[in-house]
Amino acid sequence: MVPSNPGYPLENLKVLDFSRVLAGPFAGRMLSDLGADVVKIEPPDGDITRLWGKVVGGVPGYYHQQNAGKRNISLDLRAPGARELVFDLVRRADILIENYRPDVLPRLGIGWETLKDINPRLVMLSITGFGHDGPESHRPAYAPIIHAEAGLIDRAARRSGLPRRELPLSVADTNASLHGLVALLAAVIMRERTGLGQHIDVAMLDATIATDDQIHYELEDAAVGLPSETWDTAVGPILVSADFRYLWRLLTGQLGVADPTTAEMDQASRISARREAVDKFMRALASWDEIERAMAEVNIAWGRVRSGHGLREQPTVAFRGAIVDIDDRAGGVRPVTQSPYRFSDARSGVRGPAPHRGEHNREVLGEWLGKTTAEVDALIADGPLRRDADLVR
């Protein structure tokens, strides 16, 4: 029997999220969706994603998507007293996430070797472009850099015949975050046996290669199968998940498409004529119902080539609530992606809007550390704590 009010799987975990942009914040967002108390530690100049996207209620869209449901402390890590405040928070934390270059936190006196002595049960995730101990560990990296180094940009150009260009999503960041999330939860489970936390070193390059299902073709210099292709129909483009040779056999064998080729034709002419016949067949499909029936008859997977602007109209997205409306902090609502996790006996999901800088200084330090309003105000006056005075009271 399903509990009448099931809880969140991670509702007792306390998380300090020192990460910025996407590799790290995405893992923190997923932890929040699963019930953890995720506190973003943001520098006074702000996460750069506060400059990206539509601003509603003082919160830009990109920042909102990756930080929804978190609380926020704005802390100048270089200010006097900041290190001691971090130590106090770490003593009460289960997890810490960061994606600075490997030398940054040690120089500030809050690296792993220091923090593990402060809290031996701490599980710390560090995400960098090239890892903590390799010959390129010093290099800064955003997702496009890893896409280039991992061969993704070159492969996309070779397979499409188009110029080399950046991918339209930051897959290196999200892969690193998701692999980091798996490692974090594994370490938390292991801590139940050993009583000890540990440091997790995730390189974006490693995570991208590990998640690349096409890399074996290039590592073994093997031939690549014909790709799925898009075709124009009377109602819009579709992608058909079958190489052309298989598609041709099905269309001629089951849907009555006539073979226009003759024995005298060379191979290039035969392929061209057959592709023209398939194109004509596809363009004659006059409705989405007709497309569905035709593809179902030959048992081929297909998809409507949609724009993200109308994604909420996709039937499964609408049915499963993959995009939901939450408080926009300006008297209305705004869309945000929902947690993809569906549990039989537990809850998951975005739990509120993204925070302003320093919005929860008093709240978090009061709950976690027992500090009074006067003590927090003193930390703000002395410099380590900051807040966005125009938005946070």
DRENDO-1510 file (C-alpha; in Angstrom, 1 decimal, always signed):
<recs>
REC; n; res; u; v; w
REC; 1; MET; +0.0; +0.0; +0.0 .
REC; 2; VAL; +1.3; +3.5; -0.9 .
REC; 3; PRO; +1.7; +5.7; +2.1 .
REC; 4; SER; -0.9; +8.5; +2.3 .
REC; 5; ASN; +1.9; +11.1; +2.5 .
REC; 6; PRO; +5.1; +9.6; +1.2 .
REC; 7; GLY; +8.3; +11.5; +1.9 .
REC; 8; TYR; +11.2; +12.5; -0.3 .
REC; 9; PRO; +14.0; +9.9; -0.5 .
REC; 10; LEU; +16.8; +12.4; +0.5 .
REC; 11; GLU; +14.8; +14.7; +2.9 .
REC; 12; ASN; +17.3; +14.4; +5.7 .
REC; 13; LEU; +20.5; +15.2; +3.7 .
REC; 14; LYS; +22.1; +18.6; +4.0 .
REC; 15; VAL; +24.0; +19.8; +0.9 .
REC; 16; LEU; +26.3; +22.8; +0.4 .
REC; 17; ASP; +26.4; +23.7; -3.3 .
REC; 18; PHE; +29.5; +25.8; -4.1 .
REC; 19; SER; +29.2; +25.1; -7.8 .
REC; 20; ARG; +28.4; +27.5; -10.6 .
REC; 21; VAL; +26.8; +27.5; -14.1 .
REC; 22; LEU; +25.8; +23.9; -14.9 .
REC; 23; ALA; +28.3; +21.2; -14.0 .
REC; 24; GLY; +27.4; +20.9; -10.4 .
REC; 25; PRO; +24.3; +23.1; -10.1 .
REC; 26; PHE; +22.4; +20.5; -12.1 .
REC; 27; ALA; +23.4; +17.8; -9.6 .
REC; 28; GLY; +22.4; +20.1; -6.8 .
REC; 29; ARG; +19.0; +20.7; -8.4 .
REC; 30; MET; +18.4; +16.9; -8.7 .
REC; 31; LEU; +19.3; +16.5; -5.0 .
REC; 32; SER; +16.8; +19.2; -4.1 .
REC; 33; ASP; +14.1; +17.6; -6.2 .
REC; 34; LEU; +14.7; +14.4; -4.3 .
REC; 35; GLY; +14.2; +16.2; -1.0 .
REC; 36; ALA; +17.7; +17.3; +0.2 .
REC; 37; ASP; +18.2; +20.7; +1.8 .
REC; 38; VAL; +20.5; +22.2; -0.8 .
REC; 39; VAL; +22.1; +25.5; +0.1 .
REC; 40; LYS; +23.8; +27.3; -2.7 .
REC; 41; ILE; +26.9; +29.2; -1.6 .
REC; 42; GLU; +27.1; +32.1; -4.1 .
REC; 43; PRO; +29.9; +34.7; -4.4 .
REC; 44; PRO; +28.8; +38.4; -4.2 .
REC; 45; ASP; +29.3; +38.9; -7.9 .
REC; 46; GLY; +26.9; +36.1; -8.6 .
REC; 47; ASP; +26.7; +33.0; -10.7 .
REC; 48; ILE; +27.3; +34.1; -14.3 .
REC; 49; THR; +24.0; +32.4; -15.3 .
REC; 50; ARG; +22.3; +35.3; -13.6 .
REC; 51; LEU; +23.0; +37.1; -16.9 .
REC; 52; TRP; +21.3; +34.5; -19.1 .
REC; 53; GLY; +17.7; +34.2; -20.1 .
REC; 54; LYS; +14.5; +36.0; -19.5 .
REC; 55; VAL; +14.4; +37.8; -16.2 .
REC; 56; VAL; +11.2; +37.4; -14.2 .
REC; 57; GLY; +10.9; +38.5; -10.6 .
REC; 58; GLY; +14.6; +39.4; -10.5 .
REC; 59; VAL; +15.6; +35.8; -11.5 .
REC; 60; PRO; +17.0; +35.0; -15.0 .
REC; 61; GLY; +15.7; +31.8; -16.7 .
REC; 62; TYR; +18.9; +29.8; -17.0 .
REC; 63; TYR; +19.8; +30.4; -13.3 .
REC; 64; HIS; +16.2; +29.6; -12.3 .
REC; 65; GLN; +16.1; +26.2; -14.1 .
REC; 66; GLN; +19.3; +25.0; -12.5 .
REC; 67; ASN; +18.8; +26.4; -9.0 .
REC; 68; ALA; +15.0; +26.0; -8.4 .
REC; 69; GLY; +14.2; +24.7; -5.0 .
REC; 70; LYS; +17.6; +25.6; -3.4 .
REC; 71; ARG; +18.3; +28.1; -0.6 .
REC; 72; ASN; +21.0; +30.7; -0.9 .
REC; 73; ILE; +23.8; +32.2; +1.2 .
REC; 74; SER; +25.9; +34.8; -0.5 .
REC; 75; LEU; +29.5; +34.5; +0.9 .
REC; 76; ASP; +32.7; +36.2; +0.0 .
REC; 77; LEU; +35.2; +33.4; +0.4 .
REC; 78; ARG; +38.1; +35.8; +0.6 .
REC; 79; ALA; +36.7; +37.9; +3.3 .
REC; 80; PRO; +37.9; +37.6; +6.9 .
REC; 81; GLY; +35.7; +35.2; +8.8 .
REC; 82; ALA; +34.5; +33.4; +5.7 .
REC; 83; ARG; +36.6; +30.3; +6.2 .
REC; 84; GLU; +35.4; +29.8; +9.8 .
REC; 85; LEU; +31.8; +30.2; +8.6 .
REC; 86; VAL; +32.4; +27.5; +6.0 .
REC; 87; PHE; +33.9; +25.2; +8.6 .
REC; 88; ASP; +30.8; +25.7; +10.8 .
REC; 89; LEU; +28.5; +24.8; +7.8 .
REC; 90; VAL; +30.7; +21.8; +6.8 .
REC; 91; ARG; +30.4; +20.3; +10.3 .
REC; 92; ARG; +26.7; +20.0; +9.7 .
REC; 93; ALA; +26.7; +19.0; +6.0 .
REC; 94; ASP; +26.4; +15.6; +4.5 .
REC; 95; ILE; +27.5; +16.6; +1.0 .
REC; 96; LEU; +29.5; +19.4; -0.6 .
REC; 97; ILE; +29.5; +20.1; -4.4 .
REC; 98; GLU; +32.1; +22.3; -6.1 .
REC; 99; ASN; +33.4; +22.9; -9.6 .
REC; 100; TYR; +36.3; +25.3; -9.2 .
REC; 101; ARG; +39.7; +24.5; -10.7 .
REC; 102; PRO; +41.6; +22.1; -8.4 .
REC; 103; ASP; +43.8; +24.8; -6.8 .
REC; 104; VAL; +41.1; +27.3; -5.8 .
REC; 105; LEU; +39.6; +25.9; -2.7 .
REC; 106; PRO; +42.9; +24.7; -1.2 .
REC; 107; ARG; +44.3; +28.3; -1.6 .
REC; 108; LEU; +41.3; +29.6; +0.3 .
REC; 109; GLY; +42.0; +27.1; +3.1 .
REC; 110; ILE; +38.8; +25.0; +2.4 .
REC; 111; GLY; +40.1; +22.2; +0.3 .
REC; 112; TRP; +39.3; +18.5; +0.8 .
REC; 113; GLU; +42.4; +17.8; +3.0 .
REC; 114; THR; +41.2; +20.4; +5.4 .
REC; 115; LEU; +37.4; +19.7; +5.3 .
REC; 116; LYS; +37.7; +16.0; +5.8 .
REC; 117; ASP; +39.3; +16.7; +9.2 .
REC; 118; ILE; +36.5; +19.2; +10.0 .
REC; 119; ASN; +33.8; +16.5; +9.2 .
REC; 120; PRO; +35.0; +13.0; +8.5 .
REC; 121; ARG; +31.6; +12.0; +7.3 .
REC; 122; LEU; +31.5; +14.6; +4.5 .
REC; 123; VAL; +31.0; +13.4; +0.9 .
REC; 124; MET; +32.6; +16.0; -1.4 .
REC; 125; LEU; +32.1; +16.1; -5.2 .
REC; 126; SER; +34.5; +18.0; -7.3 .
REC; 127; ILE; +33.7; +18.5; -11.0 .
REC; 128; THR; +36.4; +19.8; -13.3 .
REC; 129; GLY; +37.1; +19.7; -17.0 .
REC; 130; PHE; +40.2; +17.5; -16.8 .
REC; 131; GLY; +40.3; +16.0; -13.3 .
REC; 132; HIS; +42.3; +16.9; -10.2 .
REC; 133; ASP; +45.6; +15.2; -10.9 .
REC; 134; GLY; +46.4; +15.0; -14.6 .
REC; 135; PRO; +48.6; +17.0; -16.9 .
REC; 136; GLU; +45.8; +19.3; -17.9 .
REC; 137; SER; +44.1; +19.7; -14.5 .
REC; 138; HIS; +45.0; +23.4; -14.6 .
REC; 139; ARG; +42.9; +24.1; -17.7 .
REC; 140; PRO; +39.6; +25.9; -17.4 .
REC; 141; ALA; +36.8; +24.2; -19.2 .
REC; 142; TYR; +33.2; +24.7; -20.1 .
REC; 143; ALA; +31.1; +22.2; -22.0 .
REC; 144; PRO; +32.1; +23.3; -25.5 .
REC; 145; ILE; +35.8; +22.8; -24.7 .
REC; 146; ILE; +35.0; +19.2; -23.6 .
REC; 147; HIS; +32.8; +18.6; -26.7 .
REC; 148; ALA; +35.8; +19.6; -28.8 .
REC; 149; GLU; +38.4; +17.6; -26.9 .
REC; 150; ALA; +36.1; +14.5; -26.7 .
REC; 151; GLY; +35.6; +14.4; -30.5 .
REC; 152; LEU; +31.9; +15.2; -30.5 .
REC; 153; ILE; +32.1; +18.4; -32.6 .
REC; 154; ASP; +34.3; +16.7; -35.2 .
REC; 155; ARG; +32.0; +13.7; -35.3 .
REC; 156; ALA; +28.9; +15.8; -35.7 .
REC; 157; ALA; +30.5; +17.7; -38.6 .
REC; 158; ARG; +31.7; +14.5; -40.4 .
REC; 159; ARG; +28.4; +12.8; -40.1 .
REC; 160; SER; +26.3; +15.8; -41.1 .
REC; 161; GLY; +28.6; +17.3; -43.7 .
REC; 162; LEU; +28.2; +20.6; -42.1 .
REC; 163; PRO; +31.0; +22.9; -40.7 .
REC; 164; ARG; +32.3; +22.2; -37.3 .
REC; 165; ARG; +30.2; +24.0; -34.7 .
REC; 166; GLU; +29.2; +23.9; -31.1 .
REC; 167; LEU; +26.5; +21.4; -30.0 .
REC; 168; PRO; +23.1; +22.9; -29.2 .
REC; 169; LEU; +23.1; +21.7; -25.5 .
REC; 170; SER; +25.8; +21.4; -22.8 .
REC; 171; VAL; +25.9; +17.6; -22.6 .
REC; 172; ALA; +29.4; +17.5; -21.1 .
REC; 173; ASP; +28.1; +19.5; -18.1 .
REC; 174; THR; +25.0; +17.5; -17.5 .
REC; 175; ASN; +26.8; +14.2; -18.0 .
REC; 176; ALA; +29.3; +15.2; -15.4 .
REC; 177; SER; +26.6; +16.3; -13.0 .
REC; 178; LEU; +24.6; +13.1; -13.4 .
REC; 179; HIS; +27.6; +10.8; -13.0 .
REC; 180; GLY; +28.6; +13.0; -10.0 .
REC; 181; LEU; +25.1; +12.5; -8.6 .
REC; 182; VAL; +25.4; +8.7; -8.9 .
REC; 183; ALA; +28.8; +8.8; -7.2 .
REC; 184; LEU; +27.5; +11.0; -4.4 .
REC; 185; LEU; +24.6; +8.6; -3.6 .
REC; 186; ALA; +26.9; +5.6; -3.8 .
REC; 187; ALA; +29.3; +7.3; -1.3 .
REC; 188; VAL; +26.4; +8.2; +1.0 .
REC; 189; ILE; +25.4; +4.5; +1.0 .
REC; 190; MET; +29.0; +3.4; +1.6 .
REC; 191; ARG; +29.2; +5.9; +4.5 .
REC; 192; GLU; +26.4; +3.9; +6.3 .
REC; 193; ARG; +28.8; +0.9; +6.3 .
REC; 194; THR; +32.1; +2.7; +7.1 .
REC; 195; GLY; +31.1; +5.8; +8.9 .
REC; 196; LEU; +33.4; +7.8; +6.6 .
REC; 197; GLY; +32.8; +10.2; +3.8 .
REC; 198; GLN; +35.2; +10.7; +0.8 .
REC; 199; HIS; +36.2; +12.9; -2.0 .
REC; 200; ILE; +34.9; +12.3; -5.5 .
REC; 201; ASP; +36.9; +13.6; -8.5 .
REC; 202; VAL; +34.8; +13.7; -11.6 .
REC; 203; ALA; +36.4; +15.0; -14.8 .
REC; 204; MET; +33.9; +16.3; -17.5 .
REC; 205; LEU; +36.1; +14.6; -20.1 .
REC; 206; ASP; +35.9; +11.2; -18.4 .
REC; 207; ALA; +32.1; +11.5; -18.0 .
REC; 208; THR; +31.6; +12.5; -21.6 .
REC; 209; ILE; +33.6; +9.6; -22.9 .
REC; 210; ALA; +32.0; +7.1; -20.5 .
REC; 211; THR; +28.5; +8.2; -21.7 .
REC; 212; ASP; +29.4; +8.3; -25.4 .
REC; 213; ASP; +27.6; +5.3; -27.0 .
REC; 214; GLN; +29.3; +6.0; -30.4 .
REC; 215; ILE; +32.9; +6.1; -29.3 .
REC; 216; HIS; +33.6; +2.4; -29.9 .
REC; 217; TYR; +33.2; +3.0; -33.7 .
REC; 218; GLU; +36.2; +5.3; -33.6 .
REC; 219; LEU; +38.3; +3.5; -31.0 .
REC; 220; GLU; +38.1; +0.4; -33.2 .
REC; 221; ASP; +38.0; +2.1; -36.5 .
REC; 222; ALA; +34.8; +0.3; -37.3 .
REC; 223; ALA; +32.2; +1.1; -40.0 .
REC; 224; VAL; +29.2; +3.1; -38.8 .
REC; 225; GLY; +25.7; +2.0; -39.7 .
REC; 226; LEU; +23.5; +4.3; -41.7 .
REC; 227; PRO; +22.0; +7.0; -39.5 .
REC; 228; SER; +18.3; +7.7; -38.8 .
REC; 229; GLU; +17.0; +10.3; -41.2 .
REC; 230; THR; +14.5; +13.1; -41.3 .
REC; 231; TRP; +11.8; +13.2; -44.0 .
REC; 232; ASP; +9.3; +15.9; -45.0 .
REC; 233; THR; +5.6; +15.1; -44.8 .
REC; 234; ALA; +2.6; +17.1; -45.7 .
REC; 235; VAL; +2.2; +18.2; -42.1 .
REC; 236; GLY; +5.8; +18.6; -41.0 .
REC; 237; PRO; +9.1; +16.8; -40.7 .
REC; 238; ILE; +9.6; +13.4; -39.0 .
REC; 239; LEU; +12.6; +11.4; -38.0 .
REC; 240; VAL; +12.5; +7.7; -38.8 .
REC; 241; SER; +14.7; +5.4; -36.7 .
REC; 242; ALA; +15.9; +3.0; -39.4 .
REC; 243; ASP; +18.7; +3.0; -41.9 .
REC; 244; PHE; +17.6; +3.5; -45.5 .
REC; 245; ARG; +18.1; +0.0; -46.7 .
REC; 246; TYR; +15.8; -1.4; -44.0 .
REC; 247; LEU; +13.2; +1.3; -44.5 .
REC; 248; TRP; +13.2; +0.6; -48.3 .
REC; 249; ARG; +12.5; -3.1; -47.7 .
REC; 250; LEU; +9.6; -2.3; -45.4 .
REC; 251; LEU; +8.0; +0.3; -47.6 .
REC; 252; THR; +8.2; -1.8; -50.8 .
REC; 253; GLY; +7.3; -5.1; -49.1 .
REC; 254; GLN; +4.4; -3.8; -46.9 .
REC; 255; LEU; +3.2; -0.4; -48.0 .
REC; 256; GLY; +3.2; -0.8; -51.7 .
REC; 257; VAL; +6.0; +1.6; -52.7 .
REC; 258; ALA; +7.1; +0.7; -56.2 .
REC; 259; ASP; +10.7; +0.2; -57.1 .
REC; 260; PRO; +11.6; +2.6; -59.9 .
REC; 261; THR; +15.0; +1.1; -60.6 .
REC; 262; THR; +16.1; -1.1; -63.5 .
REC; 263; ALA; +18.9; -3.7; -63.9 .
REC; 264; GLU; +20.8; -1.3; -66.2 .
REC; 265; MET; +21.2; +1.4; -63.5 .
REC; 266; ASP; +24.5; +1.8; -61.7 .
REC; 267; GLN; +24.4; +1.8; -57.9 .
REC; 268; ALA; +24.4; +5.6; -57.4 .
REC; 269; SER; +21.4; +5.9; -59.8 .
REC; 270; ARG; +19.5; +3.2; -58.1 .
REC; 271; ILE; +20.0; +4.8; -54.6 .
REC; 272; SER; +19.0; +8.2; -56.0 .
REC; 273; ALA; +15.8; +6.8; -57.6 .
REC; 274; ARG; +14.8; +4.9; -54.5 .
REC; 275; ARG; +15.4; +7.8; -52.2 .
REC; 276; GLU; +13.2; +9.9; -54.5 .
REC; 277; ALA; +10.5; +7.3; -54.3 .
REC; 278; VAL; +10.6; +7.3; -50.5 .
REC; 279; ASP; +10.6; +11.1; -50.4 .
REC; 280; LYS; +7.4; +11.1; -52.6 .
REC; 281; PHE; +5.8; +8.6; -50.3 .
REC; 282; MET; +6.6; +10.6; -47.2 .
REC; 283; ARG; +5.4; +13.9; -48.7 .
REC; 284; ALA; +2.0; +12.3; -49.5 .
REC; 285; LEU; +1.3; +11.5; -45.8 .
REC; 286; ALA; -1.3; +14.1; -45.1 .
REC; 287; SER; -2.0; +13.9; -41.4 .
REC; 288; TRP; -0.3; +12.9; -38.1 .
REC; 289; ASP; -2.9; +10.0; -37.9 .
REC; 290; GLU; -1.9; +8.8; -41.3 .
REC; 291; ILE; +1.8; +8.9; -40.4 .
REC; 292; GLU; +1.1; +7.0; -37.2 .
REC; 293; ARG; -0.8; +4.3; -39.0 .
REC; 294; ALA; +1.9; +3.9; -41.7 .
REC; 295; MET; +4.7; +3.7; -39.3 .
REC; 296; ALA; +2.8; +1.3; -37.0 .
REC; 297; GLU; +2.1; -1.0; -39.9 .
REC; 298; VAL; +5.8; -1.5; -40.6 .
REC; 299; ASN; +6.6; -1.3; -36.9 .
REC; 300; ILE; +9.2; +1.5; -37.2 .
REC; 301; ALA; +9.9; +4.0; -34.5 .
REC; 302; TRP; +9.5; +7.6; -35.6 .
REC; 303; GLY; +9.3; +11.1; -34.0 .
REC; 304; ARG; +7.8; +14.4; -34.9 .
REC; 305; VAL; +10.6; +17.0; -35.4 .
REC; 306; ARG; +9.4; +19.6; -33.0 .
REC; 307; SER; +10.6; +23.0; -31.8 .
REC; 308; GLY; +11.3; +23.5; -28.2 .
REC; 309; HIS; +8.9; +26.4; -28.2 .
REC; 310; GLY; +6.0; +24.1; -28.4 .
REC; 311; LEU; +7.4; +21.3; -26.3 .
REC; 312; ARG; +4.6; +21.5; -23.7 .
REC; 313; GLU; +2.2; +20.4; -26.4 .
REC; 314; GLN; +4.0; +17.0; -26.8 .
REC; 315; PRO; +1.4; +14.5; -25.5 .
REC; 316; THR; +3.8; +12.6; -23.2 .
REC; 317; VAL; +5.4; +15.8; -21.9 .
REC; 318; ALA; +1.9; +17.1; -21.1 .
REC; 319; PHE; +0.6; +13.8; -19.5 .
REC; 320; ARG; +3.7; +13.3; -17.3 .
REC; 321; GLY; +4.1; +16.9; -16.3 .
REC; 322; ALA; +7.7; +17.1; -17.6 .
REC; 323; ILE; +7.4; +20.9; -17.6 .
REC; 324; VAL; +5.5; +22.5; -14.7 .
REC; 325; ASP; +4.6; +26.1; -13.7 .
REC; 326; ILE; +6.0; +27.4; -10.4 .
REC; 327; ASP; +6.0; +30.7; -8.6 .
REC; 328; ASP; +7.8; +33.4; -10.7 .
REC; 329; ARG; +8.3; +35.7; -7.6 .
REC; 330; ALA; +6.4; +38.4; -9.4 .
REC; 331; GLY; +2.8; +37.4; -8.8 .
REC; 332; GLY; +2.6; +34.8; -11.5 .
REC; 333; VAL; +4.1; +31.5; -12.6 .
REC; 334; ARG; +6.9; +30.5; -15.0 .
REC; 335; PRO; +7.8; +27.1; -16.6 .
REC; 336; VAL; +10.6; +24.9; -15.3 .
REC; 337; THR; +11.7; +21.4; -16.1 .
REC; 338; GLN; +10.4; +18.8; -13.6 .
REC; 339; SER; +12.3; +16.0; -11.9 .
REC; 340; PRO; +12.3; +12.9; -14.2 .
REC; 341; TYR; +12.2; +10.5; -11.2 .
REC; 342; ARG; +8.9; +8.7; -10.6 .
REC; 343; PHE; +8.8; +6.6; -7.4 .
REC; 344; SER; +6.1; +4.1; -6.4 .
REC; 345; ASP; +6.4; +5.0; -2.6 .
REC; 346; ALA; +8.2; +8.4; -2.5 .
REC; 347; ARG; +8.0; +11.9; -3.7 .
REC; 348; SER; +10.2; +13.9; -6.0 .
REC; 349; GLY; +9.9; +17.2; -7.8 .
REC; 350; VAL; +10.9; +20.9; -7.9 .
REC; 351; ARG; +10.0; +22.4; -4.6 .
REC; 352; GLY; +10.1; +26.2; -5.3 .
REC; 353; PRO; +11.7; +29.0; -7.3 .
REC; 354; ALA; +15.4; +29.7; -7.5 .
REC; 355; PRO; +16.7; +32.0; -4.7 .
REC; 356; HIS; +18.1; +35.5; -4.8 .
REC; 357; ARG; +21.6; +36.1; -3.6 .
REC; 358; GLY; +21.8; +35.9; +0.1 .
REC; 359; GLU; +18.1; +35.4; +0.4 .
REC; 360; HIS; +18.4; +32.7; +3.1 .
REC; 361; ASN; +21.4; +34.1; +5.0 .
REC; 362; ARG; +19.4; +34.4; +8.2 .
REC; 363; GLU; +17.2; +31.4; +7.7 .
REC; 364; VAL; +19.9; +28.8; +7.0 .
REC; 365; LEU; +22.4; +30.1; +9.5 .
REC; 366; GLY; +19.7; +30.1; +12.1 .
REC; 367; GLU; +18.5; +26.6; +11.3 .
REC; 368; TRP; +21.9; +25.0; +10.7 .
REC; 369; LEU; +24.1; +26.9; +13.2 .
REC; 370; GLY; +21.6; +28.5; +15.7 .
REC; 371; LYS; +22.8; +32.0; +14.9 .
REC; 372; THR; +20.6; +34.9; +15.9 .
REC; 373; THR; +19.4; +37.6; +13.6 .
REC; 374; ALA; +21.9; +40.0; +15.3 .
REC; 375; GLU; +24.8; +37.6; +14.7 .
REC; 376; VAL; +23.9; +37.2; +11.0 .
REC; 377; ASP; +23.6; +41.0; +10.6 .
REC; 378; ALA; +27.0; +41.4; +12.1 .
REC; 379; LEU; +28.4; +38.9; +9.6 .
REC; 380; ILE; +26.8; +41.0; +6.8 .
REC; 381; ALA; +28.2; +44.2; +8.3 .
REC; 382; ASP; +31.7; +42.8; +8.7 .
REC; 383; GLY; +31.9; +41.5; +5.1 .
REC; 384; PRO; +31.9; +37.7; +4.7 .
REC; 385; LEU; +28.1; +37.5; +4.2 .
REC; 386; ARG; +26.4; +39.5; +1.4 .
REC; 387; ARG; +22.9; +40.0; +0.2 .
REC; 388; ASP; +21.0; +41.5; -2.7 .
REC; 389; ALA; +19.6; +44.4; -0.8 .
REC; 390; ASP; +17.1; +45.3; -3.6 .
REC; 391; LEU; +15.5; +41.9; -3.6 .
REC; 392; VAL; +16.2; +40.3; -0.2 .
REC; 393; ARG; +15.0; +41.7; +3.1 .
</recs>
